[in-house]
Every structure is written in structure tokens, then in C-alpha cells.
Amino acid sequence: MPDFTGGGIYALPKETRSIGNPQIDQRIHDLVSDYGCNESTDFIQEMIATALKIGRDGLNEADLKLFNRSLRELRYAARIFSKYTDHQKVVVFGSARTPPEAPEAQAAESFGRKMRERGYMIITGGGDGIMGAAQRGAGRDASFGLNIRLPFEQRANPVINGDSKLINFNYFFTRKLNFVKETHAVALFPGGFGTLDEGFEVLTLMQTGKARIFPIVFVDEPNGTYWSTMLAFLENHLLEHGLVSPEDFNLFRLFTNVDEAVEHILGFYRNYRSYRWVGKRLVIRLKAALTGEALEALNLEFADLLAKGRIETTAPLPEEANQPDIARQPRLLLSPHRHHLGRLRALIDAINLAPTQDANP
């Protein structure tokens, strides 16, 4: 699974991993070694050092419970998802109150089934309504449920209830992090506050570059107006008043046809694989190298996206040495502006439609 920040994690400032006492540092190092931690041990040591510093800070018990439970939830979820890193996944958001016979629920069930048929697994909040419908379509084996513990009864839907891929969260923020971290696409069906919150958070993360770009589709029933009403609000109020940019609308698509929504998601990965920021440069990994003519056309069409230089082909950069499994993938290298990332989404769309060298006779 690629880094969900698109390389932002690797670009974080280097933090000191010392506790400030060489003897304690050595004891932490020995503890990590004795326990059998063999990979990324420097980060394990840093987490232990951070825990000790928290204890020395004398924080109150409420903060300690928050930090402790959050880390436990993140660790457990990562362990469950680690068994399925080779599977592409799509998150489905939507109302828990939608009855099974509603057109929106029927559309969600069809969407889940069609995505499963194309090799995707489905991630939902684990509840009823739209979530249960999508998982009925996908089936238990191809489903994850990220349930949330609430003050009132919150049950998992029958498809995912009792399955090892049902994960219960105490905090919305750890749950929402896993939605974004583990998925390759997001599909939103009509819903309430929670659905809108989840959808706009994903858009915000992409707009600000805090999460990698992937397809976001807003799906309605045939002839439905739920999402078109939202789009009108965005255009007539946010865009009209300069609160968002025209390029931001590249980050999502609206559909009233399930087949078109499915094909849009699949099309995003037609040639594009992933990208990674390396400082101010962006490396885009592809399935097949583009023709010289296609590369020239991209440079002409997306000159406004470039802070300097051109879009060029490249071998793996030295900073990518920690990802040897993708070293043979063709790559593009560019230095884009870090704002208006909707233009980056448009570039990915253009790459997917561009002629490749493999297609030449």
C-alpha cells in the first residue's frame, strides 16, 4: 500500500531519537533488540522515547488514555489491513438510515458487487443502510467494516458482523485516518452529517496535499438530485465568492449511473500507479512509458502546473531506494506548484489517456 500522504511522511523533519540520557538510550535500544523488533527499529525506539517523555511531562490521565487508546487502535487496524496490502480497495460512505428498498441503497449494492467483480474490496463504516447495501453487494470476504463505538447502540450490519475484518474504533479521528490511509478510491452515496463530514474531509486532505490523490465519486440514484444540489451550492457560493478554485472541482466527479462511476475509478489506474514527493520534485510511477509525442503534449498542456523545468522521464531517485519492489516502473519527474492540486489530478487523467510505448507496433 503506498504512503497515503504521497511522500509527505518521508519529507517530515528528522526528529531526535535521543531521550537525552545515553544510558537510557542504550537501554531502549537493547529492549527493542531483545523483543525481536527487526525492521524500522529507529522509529520503534523513538515511540518508546516519546512515551517516556509523556510520562515525565506529568500529563493528566485523560490525555494519557487518549494517546494510549489511539495508538492501540491504529496498531490493531494496521495489523488487520496488512494481510490485504495486495488488494485494491474502495471506501463507500452513505447514510445508515437508508432502507434496503430505496433506490440509493440498490445503487450502493450494485456498486459494491461491480467493484468486487473488478477485483476491489469494499470498506464501509460497518453499519446498516448504504453501508450494509454496499457490503451485501461485495460479500463478506471482500468487505471491511470500520465501526465506531457510540453512546447509543451501534451494531454492525449482518454481512460484516463477527468477521475478523470488522474493526471497532473509539475515536472518529483514528477511524477516519484508516479510511483514507487504506483506500484507493472513495464513493459517496446520499447521507447525513457524517457522510458530508467524511466526504469534505477527504477533499480537504487532497486539496491541501496532506493525502495522495485518488478518485472521489459522488453517486446518486438514477435522476437523483442529492449531489447535484450540493454541486450547485459549491459553484454558486464557494466558487462564486472565491473560497475555492476552479481546479478543485477536478478532485471529484458526480454520477447517477453506477457503471459510469465504476469505470471512472478503474480508469484512474489505467496507466497511473502512484506518486511520491521528493522534496519539491514529484515522481509519478506508471505501468507503461509514454511516447515522446505524448510527453511533449503534456508539457504544453500543463506548463502552468510547473514551478520550473519540464515533465521528464526518470529512473528511480536515490530517495526511492526504500521501495525496491517498484524500482522497475516507468517514471515521470516534475517540479509542480504545491497549490491547486486539482491540476495535478487533471495531469493524472491526461496521463491515463496518453499513448504509451507499449501500444506502438
Secondary structure by P-SEA (a helix, b strand, c coil): cccccccccccccccccccccaaaaaaaaaaaaaaccccaaaaaaaaaaaaaaaaaacccaaaaaaaaaaaaaaaaaaaaacccccbbbbbbbbbcccccccaaaaaaaaaaaaaaaabbbbbcccccaaaaaaaaaacccccccccccccccccccccccccccbbbbccaaaaaaaaaacccbbbbccccaaaaaaaaaaaaaaaaccccccbbbbcccccccaaaaaaaaaaacccccccccccccccccccccaaaaaaaaaaaaccccbbbbcccbbbbbccccccaaaaaaaaaacccccccccccccccccccccccccccccccccccccccaaaaaaaaaaaaacccccccc
